């Protein structure tokens, strides 16, 4: 009981998370719709309608006028389902999926689950290298993946070039914009359905979209792609289910709609500007101190701060993560303010 | 916006759902912990501790003194993961899973995902038939499944007998008590880790446990079984992840703990009595009217009310479901009161 009464979470030293505090409208909607289940749409009709609204709004964000899709438990489910669509649609006994080396670890989870071979191409300057990707693609390739806002560096792969590669090989093309999707519309990147021949996409309202967890997003260019996922549901009033999970969170769905209605587009644009400025400011401060900094492309900063120093910052309560190359990694989420970063840099200077 | 402001859900005519209104303590905990992510335990430490409490409490409910496990997105994830553990642990290229025909449709989802063959044995009197199950088991059987509280009839399979079958074949044994798990402790059934050599179990706090969605449960007799699910997590502060999803709902975890702390065991016992009495009352009322009723074993009533009549009841706002055999199916969840059922029967009489 005691633990339930303790403070659930302070965000004032969290620099490691790709989640954030939900927008007040998103929190309110999550609380209102807590006892609903979009997994049973005939029983819970209001939230089922809201899910259609959520998918429409996600289509608006990603340049897809008639989107198919649903609100997932998160980016991992959406990535797994994209691999599953491609595997089920293809006609091969030995399917493989080609990803850049910086793809999210959920693709390894998907490979284990789905029994597909994962082929990883080395990156160049933290972005997918089209030539290296092309070398791995063959007749058994069912899916090519591009990342729009990588987990480790926030970098954007050359999406139009990768889409071409995929379709030349008759494979599907998936974009993982789980984290980046609500920052990218305000950047110059070419990343979405309107920019390239993208088949499926992951974009998570519960990250930069400022919805409450769990609200991930899977989008597909056409409903036929989702049909690859359909399982019969004998006892529900509805008869087919394409989602990975069964019972699902109405709180997540409602809060996704509430966040997008409150923030799209001007609120998100303003957030992008503020977070990008913060990232550039932190990158400059770290560079001035002699650290090797990966120039931020989206609001995420990586720098070669030594592990012993990172441990000391953790002891002072900072939640910071690291890249695979053991760099310090700071994710500039909406809750990360300039004053938090000033205080972080002051602690860094103190050691 | 309008839709967000409409009433999220009335439960006063919902007889079809296996979810219910969360207990007030569960709702409060869900709201407090809305912005936490147990999928990132080093960043969100309080909720990670709460998840350990949840697993301990689930162990208490299911006769497992040192439980391994975690809070899943729901029963589907838990069932998928049980199949995945068995598949990954076994040494066969052609794995199969033996389930009774009334197993939940999530096992079909698991079979598609995981590339295992699903073998379904006919039931006898709505329960798994041990002989029929035995006939399907062979050297490639990696998992045998028993259901403790079936989705369609609420019946309980002969768990100890099925456990023996499984272990004689060196397969794992999984019990799906997703719905029944919080009613069964107060019945005479033999269904849990203390009654038989069960390896893994699904038991969902967000159903009869009265937690908020999403709070399912996967339990395992030993942590080594969960290791079969481990995937490296390069960028998190923790380094391994066994869950199917990545980011997860802290609201679900906290509300599971709150519900179990508030209700175990006396509150759940009282709920079992009330719901079982309601089910028996409804079964009697329907039988008196000449319907063929499946005698309820747990608080779930099925009866051969004709489909046109069921459609009329739906038109009057009743949310009712059907079995695979097209029977009317009424799930006596905690929100289903005697007066709701009286009003339902009155509507039935009206037609």
Interface residues (C-beta under 8 A of the other chain):
Chain A: X1 X3 X4 X6 X7 X8 X9 X11 X14 X16 X17 X18 X19 X20 X21 X22 X27 X29 X30 X31 X32 X33 X34 X35 X36 X37 X39 X40 X42 X43 X44 X46 X47 X49 X50 X53 X73 X74 X75 X76 X77 X80 X84 X88 X104 X105 X106 X108 X109 X112 X113 X114 X115 X151 X152 X204 X206 X207 X212 X213 X214 X216 X231 X232 X233 X234 X235 X236 X237 X241 X244 X245 X246 X247 X248 X249 X250 X251 X252 X254 X257 X258 X261 X319 X321 X322 X323 X324 X329
Chain B: X1 X3 X4 X6 X7 X8 X9 X11 X14 X16 X17 X18 X19 X20 X21 X22 X27 X29 X30 X31 X32 X33 X34 X35 X36 X37 X39 X40 X42 X43 X44 X46 X47 X49 X50 X53 X73 X74 X75 X76 X77 X80 X84 X88 X104 X105 X106 X108 X109 X112 X113 X114 X115 X151 X152 X204 X206 X207 X212 X213 X214 X216 X231 X232 X233 X234 X235 X236 X237 X241 X244 X245 X246 X247 X248 X249 X250 X251 X252 X254 X257 X258 X261 X319 X321 X322 X323 X324 X329
